[in-house]
């Protein structure tokens, strides 16, 4: 858990660089609210504190990274409470939750604050006040205006979007660190990003003037954050090798379909939550056969 926190630090640092003190406040408030909610529920249930395991900190950081920098701090608190109380403890706590808690908290905020959570601003580094200049994300520009953002801007950041959408490089660094430590299964991020590139590439080949190229799908929006830090969640992803491929590939395909044909420009959150809901079935259908058993 603490290694995951460390792996998220580059993305946090880049978001603070681009969006200033507002990004730091969102992250700090989300983490504090998640920790406080976790402790309050455990006290109410008479359970020992597990705050030291770092899971509540991860939920707070991930939730903050899915929010726009101008999002209200009180809204971040409400999302954090929902993520821990409903996304985690209503199922029995860590290890029993069906859905990724941070994404469930973000989905709640999407319903509670539909305008504020889709209100984007220019990065602080462009000389604007983060609370003043409205802007469109690369995905929104692609979907509604047919304008493509250069790949280098997506790779290094300095674009409008959620705190965790600004720099693919920062997230890749953290993800590769977790892979180096052996804490995540390589099939999941590869399957998810590869699926997005493959299915996005099909539509791009059909009509390159209308649809973005495969690399755009991989670098834009929450694809990197979702692939390295949410699809790889050991609790909410399949445990079987075949099931992991099915989970990642199906989620990536759904994300592309939502991006290109849905009402929203982004589909990463819904693609992962939808596949989270069928993980028990995937595990059951892909259970490996046991060979060598001898009947008595």
C-alpha positions in Angstrom: 0.0 0.0 0.0 2.7 2.4 0.9 4.5 1.6 -2.3 1.4 2.5 -4.2 1.3 5.8 -2.4 4.9 6.4 -3.4 4.1 5.5 -7.0 1.4 8.2 -7.0 3.7 11.0 -5.8 5.0 11.9 -9.3 1.4 12.4 -10.6 0.6 14.5 -7.5 3.8 16.6 -7.9 3.0 17.3 -11.5 -0.6 18.3 -10.7 0.6 20.7 -8.1 3.1 22.1 -10.6 0.5 22.7 -13.2 -2.4 23.8 -10.9 -0.7 25.2 -7.9 -1.9 25.2 -4.3 -5.4 24.3 -5.4 -4.3 20.8 -6.4 -2.4 20.4 -3.1 -5.5 21.3 -1.2 -7.7 18.9 -3.1 -5.4 16.0 -2.5 -4.8 16.9 1.2 -8.6 17.3 1.9 -9.5 14.1 0.1 -6.9 12.1 2.0 -7.8 13.6 5.4 -11.5 13.0 4.8 -10.9 9.3 3.8 -8.7 8.7 6.9 -11.3 10.4 9.2 -14.2 8.4 7.7 -12.3 5.2 8.0 -11.5 5.8 11.6 -15.0 6.9 12.4 -16.6 3.8 10.9 -14.1 1.5 12.6 -14.8 3.1 16.0 -18.5 2.8 15.4 -18.2 -0.9 14.6 -15.8 -1.5 17.4 -13.0 -2.6 15.1 -9.3 -1.9 15.5 -7.8 0.9 13.4 -6.3 -0.1 10.1 -5.4 3.4 8.9 -1.7 2.5 9.0 -2.2 0.0 6.1 -2.4 3.0 3.7 -5.5 2.0 1.9 -7.5 5.0 2.9 -4.7 7.3 1.8 -4.6 5.6 -1.6 -8.4 6.1 -2.0 -8.1 9.8 -1.1 -5.2 10.4 -3.5 -6.9 8.5 -6.4 -10.2 10.3 -5.9 -8.5 13.7 -5.9 -6.6 12.8 -9.1 -9.9 12.2 -10.8 -11.3 15.7 -10.0 -10.8 19.0 -11.8 -8.6 21.4 -9.9 -11.5 23.9 -9.4 -13.7 21.3 -7.8 -15.1 22.5 -4.4 -13.3 21.2 -1.3 -16.6 20.3 0.4 -17.5 18.2 -2.6 -14.2 16.4 -2.3 -15.0 15.7 1.4 -18.4 14.3 0.4 -16.9 12.1 -2.3 -14.3 10.8 0.1 -16.9 9.9 2.7 -19.0 8.1 0.1 -15.9 6.3 -1.3 -14.9 4.9 2.1 -18.4 4.3 3.7 -20.3 3.0 0.7 -17.5 2.0 -1.7 -15.5 0.1 0.9 -17.1 -0.6 4.4 -20.6 -1.3 3.3 -19.2 -4.5 1.7 -17.2 -5.4 4.7 -14.0 -3.4 4.4 -10.8 -3.8 2.6 -10.7 -7.0 0.6 -14.4 -7.4 0.3 -15.4 -4.3 -1.8 -16.8 -5.1 -5.2 -16.0 -1.7 -6.8 -12.9 0.5 -6.7 -13.8 2.9 -3.9 -12.2 5.9 -5.5 -14.0 5.4 -8.7 -17.3 4.9 -6.9 -16.7 8.1 -5.0 -16.1 9.9 -8.3 -19.2 8.4 -9.8 -21.2 9.7 -6.9 -19.7 13.2 -7.4 -20.5 12.9 -11.1 -24.2 12.6 -10.2 -24.1 15.1 -7.3 -22.1 17.8 -9.1 -22.6 17.2 -12.9 -21.6 20.8 -13.8 -18.8 21.4 -11.4 -17.1 18.0 -12.1 -17.1 18.8 -15.9 -15.8 22.4 -15.5 -12.2 22.5 -16.5 -9.6 25.2 -16.2 -6.3 26.2 -17.8 -3.2 25.0 -16.0 -1.6 27.5 -13.6 1.6 27.3 -15.6 -0.1 29.1 -18.5 -0.4 32.3 -16.4 -4.0 32.0 -15.6 -5.9 31.9 -12.2 -7.0 28.3 -11.8 -10.4 29.5 -10.6 -11.1 31.9 -13.5 -10.3 30.6 -17.0 -12.7 27.9 -18.3 -11.2 25.4 -20.8 -12.0 22.2 -22.6 -10.1 18.9 -22.1 -8.4 17.2 -25.0 -11.2 14.6 -25.1 -13.9 17.2 -25.1 -12.1 19.1 -27.9 -11.9 15.9 -29.9 -15.5 14.8 -29.3 -17.3 18.1 -29.7 -15.1 20.2 -31.8 -13.1 17.7 -33.8 -9.8 19.2 -32.6 -6.9 17.0 -31.7 -4.4 17.8 -29.0 -0.7 17.2 -29.9 0.7 13.9 -28.4 3.6 15.7 -26.7 1.2 17.9 -24.8 -0.7 14.8 -23.6 2.6 13.0 -22.7 4.1 15.8 -20.6 1.0 17.6 -19.4 0.2 21.4 -19.3 -3.3 20.7 -20.5 -6.8 21.1 -19.0 -8.3 18.1 -17.2 -8.4 16.3 -13.9 -5.4 16.4 -11.6 -4.4 12.9 -12.8 -4.9 13.6 -16.5 -2.2 16.2 -17.0 0.9 14.1 -17.5 1.1 10.6 -18.8 4.8 10.4 -18.1 4.3 10.9 -14.4 1.8 8.1 -14.2 3.9 5.8 -16.3 6.8 6.3 -13.9 4.7 5.3 -11.0 3.2 2.4 -12.8 6.6 1.0 -13.9 7.9 1.3 -10.3 5.0 -0.9 -9.1 5.7 -3.4 -11.9 9.4 -3.4 -11.0 8.4 -4.1 -7.4 6.1 -6.9 -8.6 3.0 -5.4 -7.0 0.9 -5.3 -10.2 0.2 -7.8 -12.9 1.5 -6.7 -16.2 -1.5 -8.2 -18.1 -3.9 -5.7 -16.7 -2.4 -2.4 -17.8 -1.2 -3.9 -21.1 -4.5 -5.4 -21.8 -6.5 -2.3 -21.0 -4.2 0.2 -22.9 -3.7 -2.3 -25.8 -7.5 -2.8 -26.1 -8.1 1.0 -26.2 -5.4 1.3 -28.9 -6.7 -1.6 -30.9 -10.4 -0.7 -30.9 -9.6 3.0 -31.2 -7.3 2.2 -34.1 -10.1 0.3 -36.0 -12.3 3.4 -36.0 -9.3 5.6 -36.9 -8.5 3.5 -39.9 -12.2 3.7 -41.0 -12.3 7.5 -40.8 -9.0 9.2 -39.6 -10.5 12.7 -40.1 -13.3 12.0 -37.6 -11.8 9.6 -35.0 -8.5 10.0 -33.0 -5.5 7.7 -33.6 -4.7 4.9 -31.1 -1.9 6.8 -29.3 -4.4 9.6 -28.5 -6.7 7.2 -26.8 -3.9 5.8 -24.7 -2.4 9.2 -23.6 -5.6 11.3 -23.3 -7.9 11.5 -20.3 -7.8 9.0 -17.5 -6.6 6.1 -19.5 -3.1 5.9 -17.9 -4.3 6.5 -14.4 -7.1 3.9 -14.8 -4.8 1.4 -16.4 -1.9 1.5 -13.9 -3.7 2.3 -10.6 -7.4 1.1 -10.9 -7.6 -1.8 -13.4 -4.7 -3.3 -11.4 -6.6 -3.2 -8.1 -6.1 -6.7 -6.7 -9.4 -6.6 -4.8 -11.7 -5.6 -7.7 -9.9 -7.4 -10.6 -10.0 -11.1 -11.6 -7.7 -13.6 -10.0 -7.4 -16.0 -13.0 -5.0 -15.4 -15.8 -7.6 -15.7 -18.5 -10.0 -13.6 -16.5 -7.5 -10.8 -16.3 -7.2 -10.6 -20.0 -11.0 -10.7 -20.5 -11.4 -8.0 -17.8 -8.8 -5.6 -19.2 -9.7 -6.0 -22.9 -13.4 -5.7 -22.3 -13.0 -2.6 -20.2 -10.7 -1.0 -22.7 -13.2 -1.6 -25.5 -16.1 -0.1 -23.5 -14.0 3.0 -22.7 -13.4 3.6 -26.4 -17.1 3.1 -27.3 -18.2 5.6 -24.6 -15.6 8.1 -25.8 -16.6 7.9 -29.4 -20.3 7.3 -29.2 -21.5 8.1 -25.7 -22.8 11.4 -24.4 -19.7 11.9 -22.3 -16.2 12.5 -23.7 -14.6 10.1 -21.2 -15.4 6.5 -20.5 -12.6 5.2 -18.3 -14.5 5.4 -15.0 -17.6 3.7 -16.2 -15.7 1.0 -18.1 -13.8 -0.1 -15.0 -16.8 0.1 -12.7 -18.9 -1.9 -15.1 -16.3 -4.7 -15.3 -15.8 -4.6 -11.5 -19.5 -5.7 -11.2 -18.9 -8.9 -13.2 -15.5 -9.9 -11.7 -17.1 -12.8 -9.7 -18.7 -14.2 -12.8 -15.4 -13.8 -14.8 -13.5 -15.7 -12.0 -16.1 -18.5 -12.0 -16.1 -18.8 -15.8 -12.3 -18.8 -16.1 -11.4 -21.0 -13.2 -8.5 -23.3 -14.3 -9.1 -27.0 -14.4 -7.2 -29.1 -11.9 -5.3 -32.0 -13.5 -3.8 -35.0 -11.9 -6.5 -35.7 -9.3 -6.9 -39.4 -8.5 -10.3 -40.8 -7.4 -10.3 -43.1 -4.5 
